[in-house]
Amino acid sequence: MTDVVDADELLRRIRRGRDVAAEEERVWRERAQSLTATDPDQAREASERARAYEVVGSVLTEIIAPGALAAPEPGPVGPRGPGVRRVT
């Protein structure tokens, strides 16, 4: 990756990566659903992979359109996790 690219090409590459992540997330979610009844361990692994692709897609979306994704609400089920409260 030593090629010099302009902003438009960089944006195209990021969008392409986001689209690939969305497709991979869909594939892994379908695989997790199909394995749930027959192989729970493999279903769990497929679900974790789907989640990883979901996170990659959301990060790339945030790069493309900052603030486009809604931030989680602070509080009992907020960014600190369910039931975790700030203690001062």
PDB file as gemmi writes it, atoms N, CA and C in Angstrom:
CRYST1    1.000    1.000    1.000  90.00  90.00  90.00 P 1                      
ATOM      1  N   MET A   1       0.820  -1.189   0.000  1.00  0.00           N  
ATOM      2  CA  MET A   1       0.000   0.000   0.000  1.00  0.00           C  
ATOM      3  C   MET A   1       0.858   1.243   0.000  1.00  0.00           C  
ATOM      4  N   THR A   2       1.687   1.342  -0.971  1.00  0.00           N  
ATOM      5  CA  THR A   2       2.528   2.524  -1.068  1.00  0.00           C  
ATOM      6  C   THR A   2       1.991   3.511  -2.089  1.00  0.00           C  
ATOM      7  N   ASP A   3       0.857   3.181  -2.705  1.00  0.00           N  
ATOM      8  CA  ASP A   3       0.265   4.088  -3.682  1.00  0.00           C  
ATOM      9  C   ASP A   3      -0.295   5.318  -2.992  1.00  0.00           C  
ATOM     10  N   VAL A   4      -0.118   6.449  -3.638  1.00  0.00           N  
ATOM     11  CA  VAL A   4      -0.714   7.682  -3.143  1.00  0.00           C  
ATOM     12  C   VAL A   4      -2.127   7.749  -3.715  1.00  0.00           C  
ATOM     13  N   VAL A   5      -3.097   7.954  -2.841  1.00  0.00           N  
ATOM     14  CA  VAL A   5      -4.493   8.025  -3.295  1.00  0.00           C  
ATOM     15  C   VAL A   5      -5.101   9.348  -2.845  1.00  0.00           C  
ATOM     16  N   ASP A   6      -6.051   9.805  -3.635  1.00  0.00           N  
ATOM     17  CA  ASP A   6      -6.725  11.045  -3.262  1.00  0.00           C  
ATOM     18  C   ASP A   6      -7.897  10.726  -2.328  1.00  0.00           C  
ATOM     19  N   ALA A   7      -8.545  11.746  -1.855  1.00  0.00           N  
ATOM     20  CA  ALA A   7      -9.617  11.588  -0.872  1.00  0.00           C  
ATOM     21  C   ALA A   7     -10.786  10.786  -1.433  1.00  0.00           C  
ATOM     22  N   ASP A   8     -11.108  10.977  -2.717  1.00  0.00           N  
ATOM     23  CA  ASP A   8     -12.225  10.235  -3.311  1.00  0.00           C  
ATOM     24  C   ASP A   8     -11.938   8.742  -3.358  1.00  0.00           C  
ATOM     25  N   GLU A   9     -10.717   8.389  -3.725  1.00  0.00           N  
ATOM     26  CA  GLU A   9     -10.350   6.975  -3.771  1.00  0.00           C  
ATOM     27  C   GLU A   9     -10.339   6.376  -2.368  1.00  0.00           C  
ATOM     28  N   LEU A  10      -9.859   7.111  -1.394  1.00  0.00           N  
ATOM     29  CA  LEU A  10      -9.858   6.639  -0.013  1.00  0.00           C  
ATOM     30  C   LEU A  10     -11.284   6.402   0.473  1.00  0.00           C  
ATOM     31  N   LEU A  11     -12.178   7.326   0.161  1.00  0.00           N  
ATOM     32  CA  LEU A  11     -13.575   7.166   0.542  1.00  0.00           C  
ATOM     33  C   LEU A  11     -14.196   5.947  -0.140  1.00  0.00           C  
ATOM     34  N   ARG A  12     -13.885   5.727  -1.416  1.00  0.00           N  
ATOM     35  CA  ARG A  12     -14.391   4.538  -2.122  1.00  0.00           C  
ATOM     36  C   ARG A  12     -13.902   3.262  -1.451  1.00  0.00           C  
ATOM     37  N   ARG A  13     -12.648   3.246  -1.054  1.00  0.00           N  
ATOM     38  CA  ARG A  13     -12.087   2.049  -0.410  1.00  0.00           C  
ATOM     39  C   ARG A  13     -12.738   1.801   0.950  1.00  0.00           C  
ATOM     40  N   ILE A  14     -12.962   2.855   1.698  1.00  0.00           N  
ATOM     41  CA  ILE A  14     -13.618   2.701   3.004  1.00  0.00           C  
ATOM     42  C   ILE A  14     -15.044   2.197   2.812  1.00  0.00           C  
ATOM     43  N   ARG A  15     -15.768   2.749   1.853  1.00  0.00           N  
ATOM     44  CA  ARG A  15     -17.140   2.284   1.579  1.00  0.00           C  
ATOM     45  C   ARG A  15     -17.150   0.828   1.144  1.00  0.00           C  
ATOM     46  N   ARG A  16     -16.195   0.448   0.302  1.00  0.00           N  
ATOM     47  CA  ARG A  16     -16.106  -0.938  -0.137  1.00  0.00           C  
ATOM     48  C   ARG A  16     -15.842  -1.851   1.055  1.00  0.00           C  
ATOM     49  N   GLY A  17     -14.960  -1.441   1.943  1.00  0.00           N  
ATOM     50  CA  GLY A  17     -14.689  -2.220   3.150  1.00  0.00           C  
ATOM     51  C   GLY A  17     -15.921  -2.346   4.027  1.00  0.00           C  
ATOM     52  N   ARG A  18     -16.687  -1.252   4.140  1.00  0.00           N  
ATOM     53  CA  ARG A  18     -17.921  -1.289   4.931  1.00  0.00           C  
ATOM     54  C   ARG A  18     -18.924  -2.250   4.312  1.00  0.00           C  
ATOM     55  N   ASP A  19     -19.035  -2.237   2.980  1.00  0.00           N  
ATOM     56  CA  ASP A  19     -19.962  -3.146   2.301  1.00  0.00           C  
ATOM     57  C   ASP A  19     -19.554  -4.604   2.469  1.00  0.00           C  
ATOM     58  N   VAL A  20     -18.254  -4.860   2.398  1.00  0.00           N  
ATOM     59  CA  VAL A  20     -17.764  -6.228   2.609  1.00  0.00           C  
ATOM     60  C   VAL A  20     -18.044  -6.661   4.039  1.00  0.00           C  
ATOM     61  N   ALA A  21     -17.827  -5.781   5.001  1.00  0.00           N  
ATOM     62  CA  ALA A  21     -18.097  -6.116   6.405  1.00  0.00           C  
ATOM     63  C   ALA A  21     -19.572  -6.418   6.618  1.00  0.00           C  
ATOM     64  N   ALA A  22     -20.461  -5.655   5.979  1.00  0.00           N  
ATOM     65  CA  ALA A  22     -21.902  -5.900   6.115  1.00  0.00           C  
ATOM     66  C   ALA A  22     -22.284  -7.259   5.529  1.00  0.00           C  
ATOM     67  N   GLU A  23     -21.700  -7.596   4.395  1.00  0.00           N  
ATOM     68  CA  GLU A  23     -21.993  -8.897   3.772  1.00  0.00           C  
ATOM     69  C   GLU A  23     -21.473 -10.040   4.634  1.00  0.00           C  
ATOM     70  N   GLU A  24     -20.258  -9.902   5.146  1.00  0.00           N  
ATOM     71  CA  GLU A  24     -19.699 -10.945   6.014  1.00  0.00           C  
ATOM     72  C   GLU A  24     -20.510 -11.084   7.295  1.00  0.00           C  
ATOM     73  N   GLU A  25     -20.972  -9.977   7.837  1.00  0.00           N  
ATOM     74  CA  GLU A  25     -21.816 -10.039   9.037  1.00  0.00           C  
ATOM     75  C   GLU A  25     -23.077 -10.835   8.746  1.00  0.00           C  
ATOM     76  N   ARG A  26     -23.701 -10.562   7.600  1.00  0.00           N  
ATOM     77  CA  ARG A  26     -24.924 -11.277   7.224  1.00  0.00           C  
ATOM     78  C   ARG A  26     -24.658 -12.775   7.083  1.00  0.00           C  
ATOM     79  N   VAL A  27     -23.558 -13.123   6.414  1.00  0.00           N  
ATOM     80  CA  VAL A  27     -23.219 -14.535   6.209  1.00  0.00           C  
ATOM     81  C   VAL A  27     -22.998 -15.243   7.544  1.00  0.00           C  
ATOM     82  N   TRP A  28     -22.247 -14.613   8.448  1.00  0.00           N  
ATOM     83  CA  TRP A  28     -21.962 -15.239   9.736  1.00  0.00           C  
ATOM     84  C   TRP A  28     -23.202 -15.319  10.616  1.00  0.00           C  
ATOM     85  N   ARG A  29     -24.098 -14.324  10.538  1.00  0.00           N  
ATOM     86  CA  ARG A  29     -25.345 -14.401  11.313  1.00  0.00           C  
ATOM     87  C   ARG A  29     -26.221 -15.554  10.818  1.00  0.00           C  
ATOM     88  N   GLU A  30     -26.303 -15.705   9.502  1.00  0.00           N  
ATOM     89  CA  GLU A  30     -27.072 -16.823   8.948  1.00  0.00           C  
ATOM     90  C   GLU A  30     -26.469 -18.155   9.371  1.00  0.00           C  
ATOM     91  N   ARG A  31     -25.138 -18.234   9.343  1.00  0.00           N  
ATOM     92  CA  ARG A  31     -24.468 -19.461   9.752  1.00  0.00           C  
ATOM     93  C   ARG A  31     -24.742 -19.748  11.229  1.00  0.00           C  
ATOM     94  N   ALA A  32     -24.714 -18.727  12.058  1.00  0.00           N  
ATOM     95  CA  ALA A  32     -24.980 -18.904  13.490  1.00  0.00           C  
ATOM     96  C   ALA A  32     -26.400 -19.419  13.704  1.00  0.00           C  
ATOM     97  N   GLN A  33     -27.351 -18.858  12.976  1.00  0.00           N  
ATOM     98  CA  GLN A  33     -28.744 -19.308  13.120  1.00  0.00           C  
ATOM     99  C   GLN A  33     -28.910 -20.750  12.676  1.00  0.00           C  
ATOM    100  N   SER A  34     -28.240 -21.128  11.598  1.00  0.00           N  
ATOM    101  CA  SER A  34     -28.391 -22.496  11.104  1.00  0.00           C  
ATOM    102  C   SER A  34     -27.708 -23.519  12.008  1.00  0.00           C  
ATOM    103  N   LEU A  35     -26.705 -23.099  12.759  1.00  0.00           N  
ATOM    104  CA  LEU A  35     -25.974 -24.025  13.632  1.00  0.00           C  
ATOM    105  C   LEU A  35     -26.510 -24.079  15.056  1.00  0.00           C  
ATOM    106  N   THR A  36     -27.419 -23.200  15.413  1.00  0.00           N  
ATOM    107  CA  THR A  36     -27.877 -23.107  16.796  1.00  0.00           C  
ATOM    108  C   THR A  36     -28.386 -24.439  17.330  1.00  0.00           C  
ATOM    109  N   ALA A  37     -29.204 -25.133  16.577  1.00  0.00           N  
ATOM    110  CA  ALA A  37     -29.798 -26.380  17.057  1.00  0.00           C  
ATOM    111  C   ALA A  37     -28.819 -27.551  17.014  1.00  0.00           C  
ATOM    112  N   THR A  38     -27.912 -27.570  16.050  1.00  0.00           N  
ATOM    113  CA  THR A  38     -27.050 -28.737  15.873  1.00  0.00           C  
ATOM    114  C   THR A  38     -25.689 -28.619  16.548  1.00  0.00           C  
ATOM    115  N   ASP A  39     -25.124 -27.442  16.581  1.00  0.00           N  
ATOM    116  CA  ASP A  39     -23.774 -27.270  17.135  1.00  0.00           C  
ATOM    117  C   ASP A  39     -23.671 -25.916  17.842  1.00  0.00           C  
ATOM    118  N   PRO A  40     -24.086 -25.862  19.107  1.00  0.00           N  
ATOM    119  CA  PRO A  40     -24.101 -24.582  19.833  1.00  0.00           C  
ATOM    120  C   PRO A  40     -22.734 -23.892  19.920  1.00  0.00           C  
ATOM    121  N   ASP A  41     -21.656 -24.661  20.037  1.00  0.00           N  
ATOM    122  CA  ASP A  41     -20.334 -24.046  20.122  1.00  0.00           C  
ATOM    123  C   ASP A  41     -19.966 -23.333  18.825  1.00  0.00           C  
ATOM    124  N   GLN A  42     -20.195 -23.987  17.712  1.00  0.00           N  
ATOM    125  CA  GLN A  42     -19.921 -23.363  16.420  1.00  0.00           C  
ATOM    126  C   GLN A  42     -20.862 -22.188  16.168  1.00  0.00           C  
ATOM    127  N   ALA A  43     -22.096 -22.287  16.648  1.00  0.00           N  
ATOM    128  CA  ALA A  43     -23.044 -21.180  16.508  1.00  0.00           C  
ATOM    129  C   ALA A  43     -22.568 -19.973  17.296  1.00  0.00           C  
ATOM    130  N   ARG A  44     -22.028 -20.199  18.485  1.00  0.00           N  
ATOM    131  CA  ARG A  44     -21.512 -19.112  19.302  1.00  0.00           C  
ATOM    132  C   ARG A  44     -20.323 -18.450  18.619  1.00  0.00           C  
ATOM    133  N   GLU A  45     -19.434 -19.261  18.060  1.00  0.00           N  
ATOM    134  CA  GLU A  45     -18.274 -18.708  17.354  1.00  0.00           C  
ATOM    135  C   GLU A  45     -18.717 -17.897  16.129  1.00  0.00           C  
ATOM    136  N   ALA A  46     -19.683 -18.414  15.393  1.00  0.00           N  
ATOM    137  CA  ALA A  46     -20.191 -17.693  14.222  1.00  0.00           C  
ATOM    138  C   ALA A  46     -20.839 -16.379  14.645  1.00  0.00           C  
ATOM    139  N   SER A  47     -21.537 -16.407  15.769  1.00  0.00           N  
ATOM    140  CA  SER A  47     -22.165 -15.187  16.281  1.00  0.00           C  
ATOM    141  C   SER A  47     -21.112 -14.146  16.685  1.00  0.00           C  
ATOM    142  N   GLU A  48     -20.015 -14.614  17.280  1.00  0.00           N  
ATOM    143  CA  GLU A  48     -18.930 -13.703  17.658  1.00  0.00           C  
ATOM    144  C   GLU A  48     -18.276 -13.091  16.421  1.00  0.00           C  
ATOM    145  N   ARG A  49     -18.117 -13.888  15.388  1.00  0.00           N  
ATOM    146  CA  ARG A  49     -17.542 -13.357  14.147  1.00  0.00           C  
ATOM    147  C   ARG A  49     -18.478 -12.329  13.513  1.00  0.00           C  
ATOM    148  N   ALA A  50     -19.775 -12.611  13.558  1.00  0.00           N  
ATOM    149  CA  ALA A  50     -20.751 -11.656  13.028  1.00  0.00           C  
ATOM    150  C   ALA A  50     -20.669 -10.345  13.794  1.00  0.00           C  
ATOM    151  N   ARG A  51     -20.529 -10.435  15.095  1.00  0.00           N  
ATOM    152  CA  ARG A  51     -20.411  -9.228  15.923  1.00  0.00           C  
ATOM    153  C   ARG A  51     -19.153  -8.440  15.571  1.00  0.00           C  
ATOM    154  N   ALA A  52     -18.054  -9.152  15.320  1.00  0.00           N  
ATOM    155  CA  ALA A  52     -16.811  -8.477  14.948  1.00  0.00           C  
ATOM    156  C   ALA A  52     -16.984  -7.704  13.639  1.00  0.00           C  
ATOM    157  N   TYR A  53     -17.634  -8.325  12.659  1.00  0.00           N  
ATOM    158  CA  TYR A  53     -17.879  -7.628  11.396  1.00  0.00           C  
ATOM    159  C   TYR A  53     -18.848  -6.464  11.587  1.00  0.00           C  
ATOM    160  N   GLU A  54     -19.791  -6.616  12.501  1.00  0.00           N  
ATOM    161  CA  GLU A  54     -20.711  -5.516  12.803  1.00  0.00           C  
ATOM    162  C   GLU A  54     -19.938  -4.309  13.345  1.00  0.00           C  
ATOM    163  N   VAL A  55     -19.006  -4.570  14.233  1.00  0.00           N  
ATOM    164  CA  VAL A  55     -18.203  -3.494  14.824  1.00  0.00           C  
ATOM    165  C   VAL A  55     -17.342  -2.823  13.754  1.00  0.00           C  
ATOM    166  N   VAL A  56     -16.715  -3.628  12.893  1.00  0.00           N  
ATOM    167  CA  VAL A  56     -15.909  -3.056  11.819  1.00  0.00           C  
ATOM    168  C   VAL A  56     -16.779  -2.163  10.935  1.00  0.00           C  
ATOM    169  N   GLY A  57     -17.965  -2.653  10.583  1.00  0.00           N  
ATOM    170  CA  GLY A  57     -18.869  -1.856   9.760  1.00  0.00           C  
ATOM    171  C   GLY A  57     -19.276  -0.559  10.429  1.00  0.00           C  
ATOM    172  N   SER A  58     -19.531  -0.608  11.731  1.00  0.00           N  
ATOM    173  CA  SER A  58     -19.944   0.615  12.429  1.00  0.00           C  
ATOM    174  C   SER A  58     -18.786   1.611  12.528  1.00  0.00           C  
ATOM    175  N   VAL A  59     -17.564   1.118  12.695  1.00  0.00           N  
ATOM    176  CA  VAL A  59     -16.407   2.016  12.736  1.00  0.00           C  
ATOM    177  C   VAL A  59     -16.218   2.681  11.371  1.00  0.00           C  
ATOM    178  N   LEU A  60     -16.325   1.910  10.303  1.00  0.00           N  
ATOM    179  CA  LEU A  60     -16.179   2.488   8.967  1.00  0.00           C  
ATOM    180  C   LEU A  60     -17.310   3.469   8.662  1.00  0.00           C  
ATOM    181  N   THR A  61     -18.511   3.184   9.134  1.00  0.00           N  
ATOM    182  CA  THR A  61     -19.623   4.119   8.966  1.00  0.00           C  
ATOM    183  C   THR A  61     -19.338   5.415   9.710  1.00  0.00           C  
ATOM    184  N   GLU A  62     -18.770   5.309  10.900  1.00  0.00           N  
ATOM    185  CA  GLU A  62     -18.437   6.501  11.686  1.00  0.00           C  
ATOM    186  C   GLU A  62     -17.360   7.338  10.989  1.00  0.00           C  
ATOM    187  N   ILE A  63     -16.437   6.672  10.294  1.00  0.00           N  
ATOM    188  CA  ILE A  63     -15.414   7.405   9.538  1.00  0.00           C  
ATOM    189  C   ILE A  63     -16.059   8.151   8.374  1.00  0.00           C  
ATOM    190  N   ILE A  64     -16.979   7.483   7.681  1.00  0.00           N  
ATOM    191  CA  ILE A  64     -17.628   8.078   6.509  1.00  0.00           C  
ATOM    192  C   ILE A  64     -18.565   9.203   6.910  1.00  0.00           C  
ATOM    193  N   ALA A  65     -19.366   8.964   7.937  1.00  0.00           N  
ATOM    194  CA  ALA A  65     -20.370   9.946   8.369  1.00  0.00           C  
ATOM    195  C   ALA A  65     -20.311  10.085   9.884  1.00  0.00           C  
ATOM    196  N   PRO A  66     -19.418  10.917  10.410  1.00  0.00           N  
ATOM    197  CA  PRO A  66     -19.306  11.071  11.865  1.00  0.00           C  
ATOM    198  C   PRO A  66     -20.642  11.464  12.492  1.00  0.00           C  
ATOM    199  N   GLY A  67     -20.998  10.759  13.545  1.00  0.00           N  
ATOM    200  CA  GLY A  67     -22.232  11.052  14.259  1.00  0.00           C  
ATOM    201  C   GLY A  67     -23.463  10.408  13.654  1.00  0.00           C  
ATOM    202  N   ALA A  68     -23.304   9.642  12.580  1.00  0.00           N  
ATOM    203  CA  ALA A  68     -24.453   9.024  11.927  1.00  0.00           C  
ATOM    204  C   ALA A  68     -25.088   7.942  12.807  1.00  0.00           C  
ATOM    205  N   LEU A  69     -24.272   7.265  13.583  1.00  0.00           N  
ATOM    206  CA  LEU A  69     -24.786   6.224  14.468  1.00  0.00           C  
ATOM    207  C   LEU A  69     -25.148   6.848  15.799  1.00  0.00           C  
ATOM    208  N   ALA A  70     -26.291   6.461  16.321  1.00  0.00           N  
ATOM    209  CA  ALA A  70     -26.739   6.998  17.605  1.00  0.00           C  
ATOM    210  C   ALA A  70     -25.847   6.470  18.724  1.00  0.00           C  
ATOM    211  N   ALA A  71     -25.434   7.346  19.587  1.00  0.00           N  
ATOM    212  CA  ALA A  71     -24.620   6.953  20.742  1.00  0.00           C  
ATOM    213  C   ALA A  71     -25.523   6.294  21.779  1.00  0.00           C  
ATOM    214  N   PRO A  72     -25.024   5.285  22.487  1.00  0.00           N  
ATOM    215  CA  PRO A  72     -25.838   4.641  23.515  1.00  0.00           C  
ATOM    216  C   PRO A  72     -26.176   5.615  24.643  1.00  0.00           C  
ATOM    217  N   GLU A  73     -27.331   5.429  25.216  1.00  0.00           N  
ATOM    218  CA  GLU A  73     -27.776   6.275  26.319  1.00  0.00           C  
ATOM    219  C   GLU A  73     -26.947   5.990  27.561  1.00  0.00           C  
ATOM    220  N   PRO A  74     -26.507   7.027  28.264  1.00  0.00           N  
ATOM    221  CA  PRO A  74     -25.778   6.791  29.510  1.00  0.00           C  
ATOM    222  C   PRO A  74     -26.740   6.285  30.582  1.00  0.00           C  
ATOM    223  N   GLY A  75     -26.192   5.612  31.548  1.00  0.00           N  
ATOM    224  CA  GLY A  75     -27.027   5.142  32.648  1.00  0.00           C  
ATOM    225  C   GLY A  75     -26.902   3.649  32.845  1.00  0.00           C  
ATOM    226  N   PRO A  76     -27.937   3.029  33.420  1.00  0.00           N  
ATOM    227  CA  PRO A  76     -27.865   1.616  33.774  1.00  0.00           C  
ATOM    228  C   PRO A  76     -27.541   0.693  32.599  1.00  0.00           C  
ATOM    229  N   VAL A  77     -28.004   1.014  31.396  1.00  0.00           N  
ATOM    230  CA  VAL A  77     -27.689   0.169  30.255  1.00  0.00           C  
ATOM    231  C   VAL A  77     -27.029   1.041  29.195  1.00  0.00           C  
ATOM    232  N   GLY A  78     -26.022   1.750  29.582  1.00  0.00           N  
ATOM    233  CA  GLY A  78     -25.355   2.676  28.681  1.00  0.00           C  
ATOM    234  C   GLY A  78     -23.970   2.204  28.302  1.00  0.00           C  
ATOM    235  N   PRO A  79     -23.086   3.128  28.021  1.00  0.00           N  
ATOM    236  CA  PRO A  79     -21.758   2.772  27.537  1.00  0.00           C  
ATOM    237  C   PRO A  79     -20.914   2.001  28.545  1.00  0.00           C  
ATOM    238  N   ARG A  80     -21.272   2.050  29.790  1.00  0.00           N  
ATOM    239  CA  ARG A  80     -20.501   1.312  30.796  1.00  0.00           C  
ATOM    240  C   ARG A  80     -21.024  -0.103  31.001  1.00  0.00           C  
ATOM    241  N   GLY A  81     -22.072  -0.482  30.307  1.00  0.00           N  
ATOM    242  CA  GLY A  81     -22.612  -1.827  30.402  1.00  0.00           C  
ATOM    243  C   GLY A  81     -23.857  -1.875  31.264  1.00  0.00           C  
ATOM    244  N   PRO A  82     -24.572  -2.973  31.210  1.00  0.00           N  
ATOM    245  CA  PRO A  82     -25.815  -3.091  31.970  1.00  0.00           C  
ATOM    246  C   PRO A  82     -25.538  -3.126  33.477  1.00  0.00           C  
ATOM    247  N   GLY A  83     -26.251  -2.316  34.186  1.00  0.00           N  
ATOM    248  CA  GLY A  83     -26.153  -2.334  35.630  1.00  0.00           C  
ATOM    249  C   GLY A  83     -24.907  -1.686  36.203  1.00  0.00           C  
ATOM    250  N   VAL A  84     -24.080  -1.070  35.385  1.00  0.00           N  
ATOM    251  CA  VAL A  84     -22.863  -0.439  35.875  1.00  0.00           C  
ATOM    252  C   VAL A  84     -23.112   1.047  35.983  1.00  0.00           C  
ATOM    253  N   ARG A  85     -22.886   1.585  37.176  1.00  0.00           N  
ATOM    254  CA  ARG A  85     -23.100   2.993  37.399  1.00  0.00           C  
ATOM    255  C   ARG A  85     -21.799   3.661  37.819  1.00  0.00           C  
ATOM    256  N   ARG A  86     -21.675   4.927  37.510  1.00  0.00           N  
ATOM    257  CA  ARG A  86     -20.501   5.690  37.918  1.00  0.00           C  
ATOM    258  C   ARG A  86     -20.596   5.965  39.409  1.00  0.00           C  
ATOM    259  N   VAL A  87     -19.519   5.709  40.114  1.00  0.00           N  
ATOM    260  CA  VAL A  87     -19.458   5.978  41.550  1.00  0.00           C  
ATOM    261  C   VAL A  87     -18.481   7.127  41.745  1.00  0.00           C  
ATOM    262  N   THR A  88     -18.945   8.164  42.426  1.00  0.00           N  
ATOM    263  CA  THR A  88     -18.068   9.309  42.648  1.00  0.00           C  
ATOM    264  C   THR A  88     -17.731   9.459  44.103  1.00  0.00           C  
TER     265      THR A  88                                                      
END                                                                             
